[in-house]
């Protein structure tokens, strides 16, 4: 006996969780972004602070905040470092593992992937102490061989220090995705190419990389979204250095406005702006390269 409502019963738990923990917070953030607090008199006593309609005022304040644009530019520079380096390393490692040049394939895959299993806060703390000149063993080793190590947490190097943590933690995940895609390619293609005299490099450039184009697009998109949402690394390193401000990234500005200044309305507006920018950039990227990358699947 078939029940028409059975599929909906199976979907119900996921739909409830989605509505409660994703859709509802998004809607509530949008609501808060259109409100503000009106203070009467000294703001003391019952009814002295009331919530009123603000329209697009919070969005105007967020976009015209002198600290917002520099934080966006800083994240842009961070992304220009992290995304190409991380995906480049992941692709090279995946190609080397797939080519069989490493005799310890399982150990190598696990070792490369392991940093991804370390939470971002823990990884930032570990690297933070490696960056501090007074406690870093790396600095001690370099000093003993006569090399002066740069201050990784100085204003000139802190961007690269934060980017290094992201590359260290994210390369393994992307490598596994690309390696899995490479293993799905039929070996007949490689054998035919070798019979025609193609080298391993030619096979990688002309067969493997074009075939795993959809996986490259997916990993690039995930990395792009993670870049726009960078928060844990600079927030964790901030107590160790005075070069990271409370608005070093847009999400850090959201945190400051919401939990330091107690201005949840401005924080909600900035959050909506970040979410909208993430969606537009991601959608634009997919429209730009998606048709070419996924054409082989049609």
C-alpha positions as MATLAB code, in Angstrom:
seq = 'XXXXXXXXXXXXXXXXXXXXXXXXXXXXXXXXXXXXXXXXXXXXXXXXXXXXXXXXXXXXXXXXXXXXXXXXXXXXXXXXXXXXXXXXXXXXXXXXXXXXXXXXXXXXXXXXXXXXXXXXXXXXXXXXXXXXXXXXXXXXXXXXXXXXXXXXXXXXXXXXXXXXXXXXXXXXXXXXXXXXXXXXXXXXXXXXXXXXXXXXXXXXXXXXXXXXXXXXXXXXXXXXXXXXXXXXXXXXXXXXXXXXXXXXXXXXXXXXXXXXXXXXXXXXXXXXXXXXXXXXXXXXXXXXXXXXXXXXXX';
ca = [
       0.000    0.000    0.000;
       1.497    3.313   -1.083;
       1.199    6.453    1.027;
       1.382    9.763   -0.800;
       2.594   11.561    2.293;
       5.550    9.242    2.918;
       8.108   11.356    0.992;
       7.071   14.464    2.893;
       7.382   12.605    6.191;
      10.985   11.736    5.357;
      11.696   15.326    4.306;
       9.991   16.888    7.318;
      12.915   16.671    9.819;
      15.338   18.264    7.341;
      12.815   20.939    6.387;
      12.116   21.776   10.031;
      15.817   22.086   10.825;
      16.379   24.170    7.707;
      13.528   26.515    8.588;
      14.485   26.817   12.266;
      18.246   27.221   11.988;
      18.800   28.757    8.540;
      15.724   30.332    7.006;
      14.321   31.883   10.202;
      17.636   33.531   11.250;
      18.059   34.967    7.748;
      14.568   36.430    7.793;
      15.062   37.785   11.318;
      18.380   39.384   10.357;
      16.669   41.055    7.415;
      13.958   42.323    9.768;
      16.480   43.701   12.269;
      18.408   45.431    9.490;
      15.343   47.599    8.827;
      14.882   48.636   12.462;
      16.668   50.900   14.928;
      16.381   51.988   18.541;
      14.879   55.378   19.365;
      16.075   56.800   22.699;
      13.859   59.200   24.618;
      15.427   61.554   27.143;
      18.374   59.967   28.932;
      17.379   56.509   27.795;
      16.559   55.393   31.330;
      13.383   53.838   32.603;
      10.601   51.845   31.012;
       9.734   52.889   27.494;
      12.788   55.140   27.114;
      14.223   52.922   24.380;
      11.834   51.811   21.655;
      12.366   49.964   18.397;
      11.232   51.917   15.345;
      11.342   51.576   11.567;
      14.681   52.621   10.044;
      14.212   51.763    6.382;
      17.539   51.574    4.577;
      19.307   53.790    7.100;
      21.324   50.955    8.612;
      22.515   49.898    5.168;
      23.582   53.459    4.392;
      25.504   53.654    7.668;
      27.225   50.341    7.023;
      28.251   51.201    3.475;
      29.487   54.681    4.434;
      31.369   53.480    7.525;
      35.020   54.514    6.969;
      36.167   51.127    8.316;
      33.966   49.004    6.046;
      35.638   49.591    2.673;
      39.194   48.959    3.997;
      38.012   45.678    5.534;
      36.503   44.632    2.204;
      39.708   45.501    0.350;
      41.710   43.590    2.938;
      39.575   40.493    2.414;
      39.989   40.924   -1.341;
      43.773   40.934   -0.990;
      43.525   37.955    1.352;
      41.490   36.055   -1.237;
      43.952   36.839   -4.020;
      46.608   35.107   -1.925;
      44.656   32.210   -0.440;
      42.518   30.919   -3.308;
      45.192   30.559   -6.044;
      47.857   29.202   -3.689;
      45.538   26.755   -1.955;
      43.968   25.405   -5.130;
      47.319   25.304   -6.909;
      48.874   23.220   -4.127;
      45.801   20.987   -3.931;
      45.870   20.354   -7.689;
      49.597   19.585   -7.768;
      49.322   17.207   -4.805;
      46.286   15.468   -6.289;
      48.061   15.014   -9.630;
      51.189   13.629   -7.952;
      49.176   11.167   -5.883;
      47.157   10.079   -8.907;
      50.292    9.611  -11.013;
      51.588    7.036   -8.541;
      54.818    8.902   -7.868;
      54.380    8.573   -4.111;
      54.971    5.138   -2.655;
      53.142    6.007    0.555;
      49.858    7.099   -1.010;
      47.561    6.425    1.960;
      49.947    8.039    4.426;
      50.449   11.031    2.123;
      46.719   11.561    1.609;
      46.060   11.364    5.343;
      48.931   13.703    6.180;
      47.799   16.308    3.661;
      44.155   16.072    4.727;
      44.831   16.060    8.493;
      45.176   19.864    8.921;
      41.616   20.256    7.622;
      40.397   18.262   10.638;
      41.939   20.811   13.013;
      39.405   23.518   14.002;
      40.267   26.982   12.724;
      40.594   28.394   16.246;
      43.030   25.667   17.316;
      45.033   26.049   14.108;
      45.201   29.822   14.607;
      46.459   29.384   18.172;
      49.116   26.896   17.050;
      50.344   29.139   14.263;
      50.045   32.207   16.474;
      52.615   30.829   18.904;
      54.828   29.821   15.985;
      54.652   33.430   14.789;
      55.570   34.991   18.146;
      59.327   35.666   18.135;
      59.808   34.982   21.864;
      58.294   31.488   21.852;
      58.629   30.348   18.246;
      61.019   27.425   17.672;
      61.210   28.429   14.021;
      62.621   31.843   14.940;
      65.158   30.204   17.280;
      66.392   27.832   14.571;
      66.727   30.658   12.054;
      68.590   32.822   14.571;
      71.092   30.041   15.221;
      71.930   29.770   11.522;
      72.266   33.537   11.213;
      68.950   34.316    9.536;
      66.771   37.078   10.924;
      63.152   35.965   10.772;
      60.587   38.636    9.906;
      57.913   39.474   12.436;
      54.975   37.542   10.976;
      52.471   39.558   13.008;
      53.760   42.962   11.949;
      51.656   45.221    9.759;
      53.677   44.225    6.685;
      53.329   40.464    7.166;
      50.118   39.860    9.118;
      48.024   39.428    5.961;
      50.335   36.650    4.776;
      50.353   35.121    8.266;
      46.558   34.846    8.283;
      46.530   33.582    4.698;
      49.092   30.897    5.588;
      46.751   29.449    8.219;
      43.912   29.240    5.703;
      46.131   27.588    3.079;
      47.478   25.098    5.622;
      43.992   24.139    6.751;
      42.141   24.119    3.433;
      44.568   22.514    0.990;
      43.876   18.989    2.213;
      40.122   19.186    1.673;
      40.486   20.502   -1.861;
      43.143   17.910   -2.601;
      40.792   15.084   -1.601;
      38.006   16.469   -3.811;
      40.307   16.776   -6.816;
      41.987   13.435   -6.183;
      38.603   11.712   -6.025;
      37.651   13.286   -9.344;
      40.932   12.144  -10.876;
      40.387    8.567   -9.735;
      37.030    8.543  -11.521;
      38.636    9.157  -14.930;
      38.738    5.959  -17.032;
      42.283    4.619  -17.297;
      41.699    3.850  -20.985;
      42.226    7.524  -21.735;
      45.671    7.495  -20.140;
      46.702    4.260  -21.844;
      45.673    5.579  -25.243;
      47.583    8.817  -24.624;
      50.729    6.931  -23.606;
      50.528    4.787  -26.734;
      50.477    8.023  -28.744;
      53.665    9.101  -26.925;
      52.190   11.554  -24.396;
      54.233   12.210  -21.264;
      52.811   12.408  -17.734;
      52.864   16.205  -17.874;
      51.006   16.239  -21.197;
      48.431   13.789  -19.836;
      47.924   15.988  -16.787;
      47.581   19.210  -18.797;
      45.518   17.907  -21.727;
      43.404   15.166  -20.158;
      43.243   15.215  -16.378;
      42.843   18.927  -15.678;
      40.189   19.534  -18.392;
      38.189   16.478  -17.289;
      38.088   17.539  -13.616;
      36.996   21.055  -14.587;
      33.682   20.795  -12.676;
      35.538   19.780   -9.510;
      37.926   22.702   -9.929;
      34.964   25.050  -10.271;
      33.353   23.607   -7.156;
      36.502   23.875   -5.044;
      37.099   27.412   -6.292;
      33.543   28.367   -5.355;
      33.835   26.856   -1.875;
      37.177   28.584   -1.354;
      35.743   31.891   -2.538;
      32.835   31.675   -0.111;
      35.170   30.742    2.751;
      37.379   33.700    1.891;
      34.489   36.150    2.066;
      33.564   34.727    5.477;
      37.028   34.777    7.069;
      36.676   35.413   10.781;
      38.175   32.808   13.117;
      41.828   33.217   12.085;
      42.222   37.012   12.501;
      39.932   37.029   15.535;
      42.080   34.420   17.276;
      45.357   36.140   16.346;
      44.124   39.586   17.420;
      45.173   39.247   21.123;
      48.688   38.330   19.956;
      49.184   41.420   17.800;
      48.079   45.047   17.741;
      48.118   45.103   13.940;
      44.721   43.361   13.673;
      41.909   45.786   14.415;
      38.366   44.969   15.489;
      37.230   45.658   11.924;
      40.028   43.809   10.117;
      37.406   41.862    8.141;
      33.716   42.635    7.504;
      32.600   39.796    9.765;
      34.805   41.129   12.567;
      33.025   44.456   12.126;
      29.701   42.637   12.461;
      30.925   41.022   15.685;
      32.115   44.363   17.073;
      28.868   46.142   16.265;
      26.678   43.371   17.677;
      28.565   42.319   20.813;
      30.820   45.248   21.710;
      28.736   48.251   20.704;
      25.433   46.399   21.226;
      24.161   47.670   17.867;
      22.533   44.548   16.474;
      20.658   46.556   13.845;
      23.767   47.855   12.101;
      25.367   44.423   12.485;
      22.347   42.800   10.834;
      22.527   45.237    7.914;
      26.224   44.502    7.387;
      25.500   40.766    7.565;
      22.841   41.069    4.880;
      25.262   43.035    2.695;
      27.927   40.336    3.100;
      25.411   37.576    2.329;
      24.138   39.421   -0.748;
      27.684   40.059   -1.989;
      28.569   36.389   -1.484;
      25.524   35.292   -3.452;
      26.131   37.751   -6.296;
      29.819   36.872   -6.638;
      29.149   33.123   -6.455;
      26.269   33.285   -8.924;
      28.241   35.511  -11.274;
      31.205   33.149  -11.194;
      28.992   30.140  -11.939;
      27.321   31.952  -14.825;
      30.729   32.940  -16.180;
      32.428   29.554  -16.146;
      29.670   27.072  -15.346;
      28.447   26.487  -18.892;
      31.956   25.704  -20.117;
      33.030   23.647  -17.111;
      29.903   21.497  -16.968;
      29.288   21.176  -20.709;
      30.837   17.703  -20.712;
      28.140   16.448  -18.350;
      25.282   17.386  -20.682;
];
